[in-house]
Amino acid sequence: MVLKTEATDLAERLGSPDGRPERAAPPDGKPASARSPKPKHQPHAAAPMVETAVAPDSPDRFINRELSWLDFNHRVLDEAENPRHPLLERLRFLSISASNLDEFYSVRVAALIGQAKAGRTLVSADGRTAAQQLTAIKQRAELLQADQQRILAALLDLLRDAGVELCGTDSLSDDDKTWLDSTGKPHSPSMHLTERYTRPDLGHLNVQITIEDEKALTKPYTFNRTFTLAPGWELQEYVCQAVLDGLILAPTAPLN
């Protein structure tokens, strides 16, 4: 138990009647209450203005239109790698990027090639000549095409696992290669084709074609076409080159 006298002696030694230590006197000798209160918060000084490194009239302020379009098409291709899309939808994004690139070369790149061959010195908004743009386009397009091929190979593997396989011509038999004609219609080796030509008048020719194939078609398929002859033109019998060369005897009777 601390006696009152001991508490008084302790307070005197600490220099405060209530037992709290006294603060050191300030250098100027003024008590703390006589000095002006220190503000609780001082705002930071504004950062000095930094001059921009690009002048307002500099070509560096602009992005090249053709290169920007290639970047956009690359973002379309990125959707082909998005696993949240169905496989066929991802394949569709890949095909869109490929067709976009074909049109880009057919229109925009062709125009730049024409400018370069004509020796025009006109520059784009970002300060590139036609030749400089073609060089940059080639580099970026090659990266895009490499990604297209890589993504296509990955999608084909995923589609194969899902039961959808793309067959190349080297893996098809002779019968498989002739299963579809040039218009996409199915047929088999037993297909029979009949052509009939009629001349309703001197200026027109009717063609009727009938396709019969009991293995690929449920019934014969017939379609008709009418051709209008140009004024001053006349039809002639077709004679193969072998007949003209005398390798095959030509028929003595006219063909019906």
Backbone bond lengths (Angstrom), bond angles and torsions (degrees), N, CA, C in turn:
res aa  C-N    CA-C-N  psi(-1)  N-CA   C-N-CA  omega(-1)  CA-C   N-CA-C  phi
1 M - - - 1.464 - - 1.518 108.49 -
2 V 1.342 117.07 129.58 1.461 122.64 -177.80 1.514 108.65 -87.47
3 L 1.334 116.48 127.91 1.460 120.35 178.11 1.512 110.56 -78.88
4 K 1.340 115.25 160.55 1.462 120.24 -177.93 1.507 110.34 -65.34
5 T 1.323 116.79 -36.43 1.475 119.29 179.86 1.520 111.45 -65.88
6 E 1.319 116.44 -36.66 1.452 119.62 178.23 1.529 110.87 -67.31
7 A 1.337 117.15 -38.47 1.457 120.45 177.52 1.507 111.45 -65.20
8 T 1.360 117.26 -37.42 1.471 120.79 179.35 1.514 109.92 -66.66
9 D 1.353 116.88 -45.13 1.471 119.42 178.36 1.527 111.14 -60.48
10 L 1.323 116.73 -40.13 1.477 119.98 179.52 1.504 111.64 -64.84
11 A 1.336 118.27 -39.24 1.469 121.77 179.15 1.503 111.15 -66.80
12 E 1.342 117.44 -38.81 1.462 120.11 179.36 1.524 110.83 -66.43
13 R 1.344 116.11 -39.96 1.456 118.32 178.72 1.528 111.97 -64.62
14 L 1.327 117.80 -35.03 1.471 120.72 178.51 1.513 112.92 -77.77
15 G 1.359 118.81 -12.58 1.457 121.87 175.50 1.495 114.32 84.46
16 S 1.300 120.15 17.18 1.468 121.56 -179.73 1.499 107.75 -141.18
17 P 1.321 116.92 132.62 1.450 119.23 -178.54 1.516 113.39 -64.29
18 D 1.354 117.76 -25.72 1.464 119.33 -179.98 1.515 112.52 -97.71
19 G 1.308 116.01 9.96 1.458 119.08 176.99 1.505 114.95 90.47
20 R 1.328 119.62 -2.85 1.465 122.69 179.57 1.516 110.12 -88.22
21 P 1.312 120.08 140.75 1.470 121.43 179.83 1.512 110.78 -70.11
22 E 1.340 115.43 141.77 1.456 119.49 178.54 1.522 110.06 -77.62
23 R 1.332 113.75 146.86 1.463 119.04 176.36 1.505 110.27 -80.37
24 A 1.296 116.40 151.03 1.467 120.28 179.51 1.505 110.10 -65.90
25 A 1.318 116.06 144.48 1.456 120.65 -179.83 1.513 109.85 -68.24
26 P 1.312 117.75 142.48 1.460 120.19 178.91 1.502 111.11 -67.15
27 P 1.345 117.94 159.86 1.466 120.77 -177.90 1.498 113.02 -60.44
28 D 1.354 118.75 -32.54 1.466 120.64 -177.15 1.509 112.40 -82.35
29 G 1.301 118.66 -1.91 1.441 121.93 178.06 1.503 114.93 80.91
30 K 1.302 118.99 -3.39 1.447 121.52 -179.55 1.518 109.71 -85.46
31 P 1.306 116.07 140.71 1.471 117.67 175.96 1.515 110.89 -65.60
32 A 1.318 114.72 160.40 1.472 119.26 -176.84 1.509 111.72 -63.55
33 S 1.355 116.30 -31.22 1.468 118.54 -179.21 1.502 112.30 -71.36
34 A 1.373 117.03 -21.47 1.463 119.64 -178.78 1.505 112.71 -84.14
35 R 1.320 117.31 -17.68 1.459 119.81 -179.72 1.515 110.23 -81.51
36 S 1.348 116.26 155.97 1.473 121.04 178.29 1.513 109.46 -69.91
37 P 1.298 117.35 138.74 1.464 119.75 -177.63 1.524 111.10 -64.84
38 K 1.314 114.68 142.61 1.456 120.57 179.28 1.514 109.51 -79.33
39 P 1.310 118.78 130.65 1.471 118.88 -179.84 1.517 111.28 -61.54
40 K 1.323 113.32 143.06 1.459 118.39 -178.28 1.528 112.57 -67.25
41 H 1.341 118.37 -34.41 1.455 120.97 -177.38 1.505 109.56 -142.24
42 Q 1.289 115.88 129.64 1.454 121.56 176.03 1.521 108.81 -112.05
43 P 1.314 118.30 122.54 1.476 119.57 179.98 1.515 110.72 -63.73
44 H 1.350 113.76 143.98 1.461 119.29 178.34 1.523 110.06 -68.89
45 A 1.267 114.42 147.90 1.459 119.01 178.19 1.532 109.54 -68.38
46 A 1.304 116.91 140.96 1.457 121.67 -179.16 1.521 110.41 -62.18
47 A 1.349 114.14 137.80 1.459 118.86 179.66 1.516 109.85 -66.13
48 P 1.290 116.67 142.88 1.479 118.62 -179.70 1.525 110.75 -65.81
49 M 1.290 117.06 143.99 1.452 122.60 179.92 1.528 109.54 -68.33
50 V 1.347 114.63 130.46 1.457 120.35 178.89 1.518 108.21 -103.15
51 E 1.281 116.03 126.05 1.462 119.81 -179.48 1.528 109.83 -68.83
52 T 1.341 116.20 137.95 1.454 120.23 179.38 1.520 110.72 -65.70
53 A 1.369 113.58 146.02 1.464 118.07 -178.04 1.521 112.14 -82.03
54 V 1.346 117.56 -11.36 1.457 121.91 -177.61 1.518 108.23 -112.72
55 A 1.282 115.55 122.75 1.460 119.96 178.88 1.522 110.24 -70.67
56 P 1.335 117.56 150.92 1.468 119.54 -178.70 1.520 113.95 -59.07
57 D 1.311 117.80 -28.55 1.461 120.43 -179.49 1.529 112.75 -100.22
58 S 1.338 117.50 15.52 1.459 120.27 -178.24 1.528 110.81 -83.53
59 P 1.331 118.46 142.54 1.471 120.87 175.98 1.523 113.21 -64.34
60 D 1.355 116.98 -17.86 1.463 119.77 -179.39 1.529 112.00 -67.36
61 R 1.322 117.44 -11.86 1.459 120.52 178.84 1.523 111.87 -74.78
62 F 1.317 117.97 -12.26 1.456 121.93 -173.00 1.528 111.07 -112.45
63 I 1.323 115.03 151.55 1.464 123.28 174.17 1.521 107.92 -103.45
64 N 1.306 116.02 134.93 1.455 120.02 -178.17 1.529 110.82 -61.66
65 R 1.312 116.90 133.52 1.464 121.52 -175.99 1.519 112.18 -63.82
66 E 1.308 117.98 -43.13 1.461 120.83 -177.22 1.536 111.33 -69.76
67 L 1.317 116.75 -42.64 1.459 119.82 178.67 1.523 110.98 -67.32
68 S 1.323 116.54 -35.16 1.462 119.88 176.50 1.522 110.69 -64.79
69 W 1.328 116.95 -37.46 1.471 119.42 177.92 1.522 110.43 -65.81
70 L 1.320 118.20 -39.20 1.462 120.42 177.38 1.532 111.31 -63.45
71 D 1.332 116.34 -37.48 1.467 119.43 176.12 1.532 110.58 -63.93
72 F 1.333 116.27 -40.20 1.461 119.60 176.83 1.531 111.15 -61.52
73 N 1.326 116.60 -44.03 1.465 119.35 -179.26 1.527 111.01 -66.82
74 H 1.325 116.72 -29.21 1.462 119.53 175.63 1.523 110.33 -68.27
75 R 1.321 117.42 -33.88 1.470 119.90 176.49 1.516 110.95 -68.49
76 V 1.335 116.73 -32.98 1.465 119.43 173.47 1.524 109.94 -63.46
77 L 1.332 116.00 -42.11 1.457 120.19 179.12 1.526 111.52 -65.15
78 D 1.328 117.05 -32.12 1.466 119.72 178.94 1.528 111.83 -59.89
79 E 1.331 117.26 -29.18 1.459 120.06 178.28 1.523 111.47 -66.22
80 A 1.321 117.43 -23.88 1.467 120.29 177.34 1.520 111.87 -70.51
81 E 1.319 117.70 -16.02 1.462 121.42 177.44 1.523 112.27 -100.40
82 N 1.315 116.76 1.65 1.464 120.19 -178.59 1.527 109.32 -77.56
83 P 1.331 119.04 113.15 1.471 119.78 -177.17 1.518 113.74 -69.54
84 R 1.338 117.71 -11.12 1.466 119.40 178.62 1.526 112.15 -76.11
85 H 1.339 117.68 -15.79 1.465 121.33 177.60 1.523 109.94 -87.43
86 P 1.343 118.26 147.91 1.465 120.08 172.62 1.523 110.71 -61.48
87 L 1.329 115.40 157.88 1.465 120.27 -175.23 1.519 112.14 -59.05
88 L 1.332 117.02 -47.35 1.462 119.14 -178.23 1.528 111.13 -66.56
89 E 1.331 117.11 -30.12 1.459 119.44 176.64 1.522 110.36 -70.09
90 R 1.315 116.67 -37.10 1.466 119.96 176.23 1.526 110.86 -65.80
91 L 1.321 116.41 -38.06 1.467 119.91 175.80 1.522 110.66 -65.09
92 R 1.313 116.57 -33.62 1.472 120.91 178.29 1.534 110.70 -66.20
93 F 1.333 117.45 -41.82 1.464 119.69 176.79 1.524 111.02 -62.21
94 L 1.320 116.35 -37.41 1.463 119.89 177.34 1.523 110.89 -63.45
95 S 1.322 116.97 -43.84 1.464 120.15 -179.76 1.524 111.00 -67.47
96 I 1.332 117.42 -34.06 1.472 120.34 177.89 1.526 109.99 -64.21
97 S 1.323 116.89 -44.08 1.467 119.13 179.67 1.528 111.26 -64.12
98 A 1.345 116.52 -34.58 1.463 119.65 179.24 1.526 111.42 -69.63
99 S 1.331 117.03 -44.90 1.468 119.78 179.11 1.526 111.14 -67.23
100 N 1.341 116.96 -35.33 1.462 119.88 175.77 1.525 111.09 -61.62
101 L 1.330 115.93 -41.85 1.466 119.72 -179.43 1.531 110.80 -66.60
102 D 1.332 117.56 -36.82 1.467 120.25 176.84 1.525 110.64 -61.20
103 E 1.322 116.04 -46.54 1.466 119.76 -179.96 1.526 111.09 -66.30
104 F 1.329 116.61 -36.29 1.464 120.85 178.50 1.521 111.05 -59.59
105 Y 1.328 116.84 -44.09 1.467 120.36 179.02 1.521 111.61 -71.67
106 S 1.331 116.79 -34.05 1.462 119.92 -178.07 1.527 111.90 -69.90
107 V 1.329 117.25 -30.55 1.466 120.77 -173.72 1.533 110.94 -108.16
108 R 1.301 116.57 -65.70 1.465 119.81 -171.37 1.527 112.69 -72.84
109 V 1.322 116.41 -46.97 1.465 118.54 -179.76 1.522 110.63 -66.81
110 A 1.336 116.40 -37.15 1.471 119.09 177.54 1.521 111.07 -61.25
111 A 1.343 117.28 -38.22 1.466 120.10 178.44 1.522 110.87 -66.25
112 L 1.324 117.58 -39.92 1.469 120.25 178.66 1.527 111.29 -66.76
113 I 1.334 116.53 -38.27 1.463 119.64 177.43 1.522 110.03 -62.95
114 G 1.326 117.19 -40.58 1.456 120.45 177.37 1.522 112.08 -62.18
115 Q 1.343 117.02 -40.61 1.462 119.89 178.05 1.525 111.01 -65.44
116 A 1.333 116.16 -41.53 1.467 119.38 -178.79 1.520 111.35 -65.84
117 K 1.341 117.22 -41.85 1.462 120.11 179.88 1.520 111.61 -68.23
118 A 1.332 116.41 -30.91 1.462 119.62 179.38 1.522 112.50 -79.21
119 G 1.343 116.88 -7.26 1.459 119.96 178.69 1.507 114.02 74.49
120 R 1.315 118.39 23.85 1.459 121.14 -179.61 1.520 110.27 -72.58
121 T 1.323 115.81 138.65 1.469 122.15 -178.16 1.520 111.95 -98.79
122 L 1.318 117.53 9.70 1.461 120.59 179.49 1.531 109.53 -64.59
123 V 1.348 116.58 134.63 1.455 121.36 179.92 1.524 109.39 -110.93
124 S 1.318 115.70 156.89 1.461 121.11 178.98 1.521 109.84 -77.76
125 A 1.321 115.85 178.02 1.464 119.70 -177.85 1.517 112.05 -63.26
126 D 1.336 117.14 -27.75 1.466 120.27 179.40 1.528 112.07 -92.29
127 G 1.327 117.58 10.99 1.451 121.86 172.13 1.509 115.81 84.64
128 R 1.330 118.94 22.60 1.465 121.80 -179.52 1.526 110.30 -104.52
129 T 1.318 115.43 140.72 1.452 120.09 172.37 1.529 109.07 -79.27
130 A 1.318 116.63 171.40 1.466 120.45 179.82 1.528 110.56 -61.77
131 A 1.341 117.28 -40.86 1.463 120.34 179.81 1.523 111.39 -65.11
132 Q 1.325 117.30 -39.98 1.459 120.42 178.35 1.531 111.32 -65.97
133 Q 1.319 115.98 -38.42 1.458 118.98 177.40 1.525 111.44 -65.35
134 L 1.323 117.40 -40.08 1.463 121.04 179.24 1.526 110.90 -63.44
135 T 1.327 116.95 -38.65 1.464 119.96 178.32 1.526 111.19 -64.76
136 A 1.330 116.68 -44.76 1.461 120.42 179.59 1.525 111.45 -67.59
137 I 1.327 116.72 -37.73 1.470 120.75 178.48 1.520 110.42 -63.46
138 K 1.328 116.72 -42.43 1.464 120.24 -179.34 1.532 111.14 -59.94
139 Q 1.316 116.34 -44.87 1.462 119.90 -178.96 1.526 111.24 -63.78
140 R 1.330 116.65 -44.75 1.468 119.37 -177.10 1.522 111.76 -74.39
141 A 1.325 117.44 -34.52 1.468 120.24 178.99 1.522 111.52 -68.57
142 E 1.327 117.23 -34.32 1.463 119.56 177.53 1.525 111.03 -64.15
143 L 1.319 117.32 -38.44 1.467 120.30 175.61 1.524 111.03 -64.95
144 L 1.332 116.49 -39.55 1.458 120.65 178.93 1.523 111.33 -64.59
145 Q 1.332 116.65 -43.71 1.457 119.98 -179.88 1.529 111.67 -66.98
146 A 1.327 117.09 -35.93 1.469 119.81 177.00 1.526 110.68 -63.35
147 D 1.328 116.72 -40.38 1.468 120.03 177.62 1.526 110.83 -67.55
148 Q 1.325 117.13 -36.51 1.463 119.88 177.97 1.524 110.96 -61.52
149 Q 1.325 117.03 -45.45 1.455 120.25 -179.84 1.534 111.47 -65.79
150 R 1.324 116.31 -39.15 1.460 119.86 179.11 1.532 111.20 -64.94
151 I 1.322 116.28 -44.62 1.467 120.19 -179.23 1.523 110.55 -68.44
152 L 1.337 117.56 -37.27 1.460 120.24 178.13 1.518 110.68 -60.72
153 A 1.324 117.31 -45.32 1.464 119.90 179.45 1.524 111.43 -61.82
154 A 1.334 116.83 -39.73 1.465 119.83 179.22 1.524 111.24 -67.54
155 L 1.335 117.58 -40.78 1.464 120.77 -179.72 1.528 111.44 -67.83
156 L 1.327 117.23 -37.11 1.462 119.76 178.78 1.525 111.01 -63.95
157 D 1.327 116.71 -36.72 1.467 119.61 176.55 1.524 110.75 -65.46
158 L 1.338 116.78 -42.40 1.460 119.85 179.71 1.524 111.20 -67.23
159 L 1.335 116.69 -38.79 1.459 119.87 178.66 1.522 110.96 -67.41
160 R 1.318 116.63 -36.65 1.470 120.16 177.96 1.528 110.31 -63.30
161 D 1.319 116.43 -39.66 1.467 119.88 177.34 1.525 111.35 -66.27
162 A 1.336 116.21 -27.01 1.464 120.57 179.63 1.524 112.53 -88.56
163 G 1.344 117.64 1.76 1.458 120.83 177.74 1.510 115.07 95.19
164 V 1.333 117.49 8.43 1.467 121.69 178.81 1.522 107.36 -114.67
165 E 1.322 116.53 118.31 1.461 120.24 -175.08 1.525 109.95 -126.20
166 L 1.316 115.64 135.58 1.458 122.34 176.23 1.521 108.05 -93.35
167 C 1.323 115.57 117.81 1.468 121.04 -176.78 1.528 109.84 -95.27
168 G 1.306 115.90 131.44 1.448 120.41 174.80 1.506 111.62 -87.56
169 T 1.314 116.57 166.00 1.465 120.29 -177.92 1.520 112.19 -65.61
170 D 1.344 116.71 -24.57 1.459 118.52 -179.33 1.522 112.62 -74.28
171 S 1.330 117.48 -15.82 1.460 120.95 -179.89 1.523 112.94 -100.98
172 L 1.348 117.86 4.44 1.459 121.78 -177.88 1.525 110.49 -100.88
173 S 1.320 115.23 144.78 1.459 120.37 174.12 1.528 109.55 -81.80
174 D 1.331 116.21 175.32 1.456 119.57 178.97 1.522 111.44 -62.65
175 D 1.340 116.72 -38.53 1.463 119.57 178.00 1.522 111.35 -67.44
176 D 1.346 116.45 -37.76 1.464 119.55 178.87 1.520 111.24 -65.29
177 K 1.312 117.48 -37.98 1.454 120.61 -177.98 1.519 112.07 -66.95
178 T 1.321 118.28 -27.75 1.460 121.19 -178.58 1.521 111.83 -101.00
179 W 1.336 117.91 11.83 1.456 119.59 -177.63 1.526 111.92 -71.11
180 L 1.335 117.59 -30.36 1.462 122.73 176.85 1.522 108.75 -119.23
181 D 1.337 115.25 137.57 1.457 118.30 177.40 1.522 109.73 -85.75
182 S 1.312 116.37 -174.13 1.461 120.75 -175.41 1.521 113.20 -65.35
183 T 1.333 117.84 -20.91 1.461 121.28 178.93 1.520 112.40 -96.23
184 G 1.331 117.70 2.99 1.448 120.69 178.58 1.508 115.08 88.92
185 K 1.337 118.80 5.93 1.464 121.51 -179.99 1.536 109.23 -86.50
186 P 1.337 117.46 138.89 1.472 119.66 -177.90 1.522 111.73 -75.83
187 H 1.306 115.49 150.69 1.456 121.06 173.67 1.535 108.45 -160.96
188 S 1.306 116.02 164.79 1.457 122.79 -179.72 1.528 109.00 -122.77
189 P 1.345 117.79 173.83 1.475 119.45 178.48 1.522 113.89 -61.77
190 S 1.333 119.08 -16.27 1.472 121.02 179.67 1.525 112.99 -88.36
191 M 1.307 118.23 11.38 1.456 120.66 -178.73 1.528 110.99 -65.68
192 H 1.333 116.04 139.96 1.460 122.35 177.80 1.520 107.99 -123.64
193 L 1.322 116.04 129.58 1.461 122.39 -176.75 1.519 109.66 -115.82
194 T 1.340 116.76 129.20 1.468 122.32 178.72 1.523 108.63 -122.80
195 E 1.326 116.33 127.06 1.462 121.97 178.80 1.527 109.74 -115.37
196 R 1.319 116.27 134.74 1.467 121.71 178.31 1.528 108.34 -129.12
197 Y 1.344 114.62 130.37 1.460 120.85 -179.60 1.528 108.95 -117.10
198 T 1.299 116.04 131.07 1.471 121.00 176.21 1.521 108.84 -131.75
199 R 1.353 113.95 151.40 1.467 120.78 -177.87 1.528 108.00 -118.85
200 P 1.334 118.25 92.08 1.465 118.60 -178.55 1.525 112.65 -65.50
201 D 1.319 117.76 -30.92 1.465 122.51 176.25 1.511 107.76 -156.10
202 L 1.326 115.90 -177.51 1.465 119.75 -174.97 1.522 112.44 -70.04
203 G 1.309 117.31 -21.61 1.467 118.95 -174.09 1.509 114.98 -101.38
204 H 1.354 119.00 0.99 1.460 119.80 -176.52 1.517 111.02 -138.44
205 L 1.335 114.11 155.82 1.460 121.51 177.72 1.523 108.00 -137.45
206 N 1.338 115.60 124.12 1.453 121.35 177.29 1.524 109.91 -97.93
207 V 1.344 115.75 134.49 1.458 121.94 178.88 1.530 107.85 -122.68
208 Q 1.323 115.43 124.54 1.461 120.89 176.71 1.528 108.53 -119.45
209 I 1.335 115.65 125.18 1.461 120.79 -178.15 1.522 108.16 -121.56
210 T 1.336 116.10 127.68 1.462 122.73 178.87 1.519 109.43 -117.97
211 I 1.323 115.29 128.11 1.467 121.56 -179.95 1.527 107.77 -111.82
212 E 1.322 115.57 125.04 1.458 121.75 176.98 1.519 108.81 -120.27
213 D 1.324 115.59 128.19 1.465 120.66 179.72 1.523 107.42 -155.35
214 E 1.331 116.46 99.86 1.455 120.50 -175.56 1.527 113.30 -68.79
215 K 1.342 117.68 -19.26 1.464 120.18 -179.82 1.524 113.31 -88.99
216 A 1.313 116.93 -24.74 1.464 120.14 -176.52 1.514 113.29 -113.04
217 L 1.344 117.68 -25.06 1.460 121.41 -176.30 1.519 109.85 -118.92
218 T 1.321 116.06 145.40 1.468 120.55 177.28 1.516 111.74 -79.19
219 K 1.325 117.80 -22.35 1.456 121.74 177.60 1.524 108.66 -156.76
220 P 1.326 117.63 161.73 1.471 119.62 179.57 1.530 111.38 -59.25
221 Y 1.320 114.65 145.11 1.454 121.40 -179.58 1.521 108.33 -114.80
222 T 1.352 116.08 123.64 1.466 121.66 -176.45 1.520 109.62 -125.36
223 F 1.316 116.12 136.83 1.460 120.36 174.24 1.526 108.80 -139.17
224 N 1.324 115.45 152.24 1.467 122.19 -176.20 1.525 109.79 -123.42
225 R 1.318 114.07 146.81 1.454 120.99 174.94 1.525 108.86 -139.79
226 T 1.308 115.79 143.28 1.460 122.25 178.42 1.520 109.12 -117.95
227 F 1.319 116.05 126.94 1.456 122.16 -179.28 1.516 109.08 -109.11
228 T 1.325 115.31 138.37 1.462 121.14 176.73 1.519 109.01 -100.82
229 L 1.309 116.05 126.13 1.459 120.54 -178.70 1.522 110.13 -79.09
230 A 1.316 115.22 140.30 1.459 119.48 176.99 1.524 109.67 -70.57
231 P 1.327 117.17 147.07 1.467 119.74 179.03 1.527 111.28 -58.23
232 G 1.340 115.74 133.36 1.447 120.67 179.45 1.512 114.34 87.24
233 W 1.325 118.19 -3.34 1.459 121.55 179.52 1.512 109.86 -100.82
234 E 1.317 115.97 152.30 1.459 121.31 -179.78 1.522 109.21 -139.61
235 L 1.334 115.90 148.27 1.457 121.36 179.17 1.519 110.51 -75.86
236 Q 1.337 114.24 146.82 1.461 120.43 176.16 1.515 109.13 -131.92
237 E 1.333 115.33 152.72 1.455 119.71 177.05 1.529 109.73 -69.01
238 Y 1.333 115.58 140.99 1.451 120.16 178.27 1.524 108.85 -84.14
239 V 1.300 116.43 128.84 1.462 122.33 178.17 1.519 107.03 -126.06
240 C 1.324 116.98 124.96 1.457 120.00 -176.67 1.526 110.32 -70.98
241 Q 1.297 116.42 161.27 1.453 122.13 -176.34 1.527 111.40 -65.52
242 A 1.350 116.75 -29.93 1.462 119.25 179.68 1.521 111.46 -63.60
243 V 1.343 116.61 -34.95 1.464 119.77 177.45 1.521 109.93 -67.23
244 L 1.328 115.95 -42.66 1.453 119.53 -179.69 1.525 111.42 -64.37
245 D 1.318 117.39 -31.50 1.457 121.22 179.59 1.524 112.07 -82.74
246 G 1.347 117.93 -4.13 1.450 121.13 178.46 1.501 114.27 81.25
247 L 1.357 117.20 10.48 1.452 119.34 179.61 1.514 111.83 -77.03
248 I 1.347 116.16 -27.98 1.453 122.14 179.22 1.524 108.03 -124.13
249 L 1.319 116.83 134.57 1.458 119.48 178.00 1.511 110.14 -71.09
250 A 1.300 115.99 129.04 1.469 120.69 179.42 1.517 108.24 -75.24
251 P 1.350 118.49 146.21 1.466 121.35 178.89 1.519 110.83 -64.96
252 T 1.316 113.82 140.56 1.466 118.59 -179.78 1.531 111.45 -79.58
253 A 1.313 116.85 -27.78 1.461 120.26 -179.20 1.533 108.75 -96.11
254 P 1.339 117.62 145.28 1.476 119.48 179.97 1.531 110.57 -64.80
255 L 1.299 115.61 146.65 1.454 121.67 177.95 1.520 110.50 -75.19
256 N 1.334 116.80 140.31 1.451 121.62 177.41 1.523 109.41 -95.55
